[in-house]
Amino acid sequence: MEEYLGVAEEEGISGKEIAAALSIVMAVSGCRVRAQFKEARARIHQKGRLSQGTVSDE
């Protein structure tokens, strides 16, 4: 990570720009985890192992 930040600094990329990019990456990653959870939950429901309402979608 330090190497990337060094290159970014050499290229004139500001700390604010880096923070914005990191925020986007973290948001996308979080949505991916949520989507994987929902997919796993749907598979469990299909197999009848989880009664409705036990695990929240939110």
Residue frames relative to the residue before (quaternion, step in Angstrom):
aa qw qx qy qz dx dy dz
M 1.0000 0.0000 0.0000 0.0000 0.00 0.00 0.00
E 0.6371 0.5430 -0.3306 0.4359 3.57 0.95 -0.86
E 0.6300 0.5364 -0.3348 0.4508 3.57 1.02 -0.77
Y 0.6567 0.5065 -0.3093 0.4653 3.58 0.96 -0.87
L 0.6592 0.5022 -0.3144 0.4631 3.57 0.95 -0.82
G 0.6192 0.5395 -0.3373 0.4602 3.58 1.07 -0.70
V 0.6558 0.4950 -0.3012 0.4839 3.57 0.96 -0.88
A 0.6329 0.5309 -0.3328 0.4549 3.58 0.96 -0.84
E 0.6517 0.5109 -0.3124 0.4655 3.56 0.96 -0.87
E 0.6449 0.5220 -0.3147 0.4610 3.58 0.99 -0.84
E 0.6975 0.4643 -0.2533 0.4834 3.57 1.10 -0.73
G 0.5330 -0.6674 0.3838 0.3510 3.57 1.28 0.00
I 0.4029 0.6983 -0.4896 0.3322 3.57 1.18 0.49
S 0.3881 -0.7589 0.4800 0.2075 3.57 -0.71 1.08
G 0.6548 -0.5061 0.4008 0.3930 3.52 -1.32 0.34
K 0.6253 0.5378 -0.3329 0.4571 3.58 1.07 -0.72
E 0.6485 0.5086 -0.3171 0.4692 3.58 0.99 -0.79
I 0.6399 0.5111 -0.3173 0.4781 3.57 1.01 -0.81
A 0.6517 0.5158 -0.3109 0.4611 3.59 0.92 -0.89
A 0.6420 0.5188 -0.3223 0.4635 3.59 0.99 -0.81
A 0.6610 0.4971 -0.3053 0.4720 3.58 0.93 -0.89
L 0.6507 0.5109 -0.3180 0.4631 3.60 0.94 -0.82
S 0.6241 0.5400 -0.3349 0.4547 3.59 1.02 -0.76
I 0.6541 0.5058 -0.3052 0.4723 3.56 0.97 -0.87
V 0.6536 0.5144 -0.3127 0.4587 3.57 0.90 -0.91
M 0.6703 0.4955 -0.3020 0.4625 3.59 0.92 -0.86
A 0.6413 0.5197 -0.3237 0.4625 3.59 1.00 -0.77
V 0.6548 0.5026 -0.3088 0.4724 3.57 0.93 -0.88
S 0.6482 0.5198 -0.3128 0.4602 3.56 0.95 -0.87
G 0.6553 0.5161 -0.3065 0.4586 3.58 0.95 -0.87
C 0.6535 0.5020 -0.3122 0.4728 3.57 0.99 -0.79
R 0.6243 0.5365 -0.3403 0.4546 3.57 1.05 -0.72
V 0.6460 0.5088 -0.3181 0.4719 3.59 0.96 -0.84
R 0.6486 0.5125 -0.3169 0.4650 3.59 0.95 -0.85
A 0.6486 0.5125 -0.3167 0.4652 3.58 0.97 -0.82
Q 0.6431 0.5115 -0.3222 0.4701 3.59 1.00 -0.78
F 0.6290 0.5305 -0.3282 0.4639 3.58 1.03 -0.79
K 0.6738 0.4973 -0.2995 0.4572 3.56 0.87 -0.96
E 0.6349 0.5201 -0.3292 0.4670 3.59 1.03 -0.76
A 0.6572 0.5006 -0.3101 0.4704 3.59 0.91 -0.86
R 0.6460 0.5204 -0.3142 0.4616 3.57 0.98 -0.84
A 0.6427 0.5192 -0.3196 0.4638 3.58 0.99 -0.82
R 0.6418 0.5160 -0.3269 0.4636 3.59 0.99 -0.77
I 0.6339 0.5197 -0.3268 0.4704 3.57 1.01 -0.80
H 0.6382 0.5226 -0.3215 0.4649 3.59 0.97 -0.87
Q 0.6442 0.5320 -0.3260 0.4424 3.59 0.94 -0.85
K 0.7040 0.4422 -0.2583 0.4920 3.56 1.06 -0.72
G 0.4725 -0.7160 0.4115 0.3079 3.57 1.29 -0.03
R 0.4616 0.7101 -0.4256 0.3187 3.60 1.16 0.45
L 0.7583 0.2988 -0.1652 0.5553 3.57 1.23 -0.24
S 0.3374 -0.7392 0.5404 0.2184 3.56 -0.73 0.98
Q 0.6049 -0.5782 0.4027 0.3708 3.57 -1.11 0.69
G 0.7968 0.3206 -0.2446 0.4500 3.51 -1.14 0.78
T 0.5076 0.6601 -0.4270 0.3525 3.61 1.21 -0.15
V 0.7803 0.1572 -0.0711 0.6011 3.57 0.98 -0.90
S 0.3996 -0.7409 0.4932 0.2194 3.55 -0.80 1.02
D 0.4575 -0.6598 0.5221 0.2877 3.56 -1.16 0.64
E 0.6700 0.5134 -0.2956 0.4474 3.58 1.14 -0.50
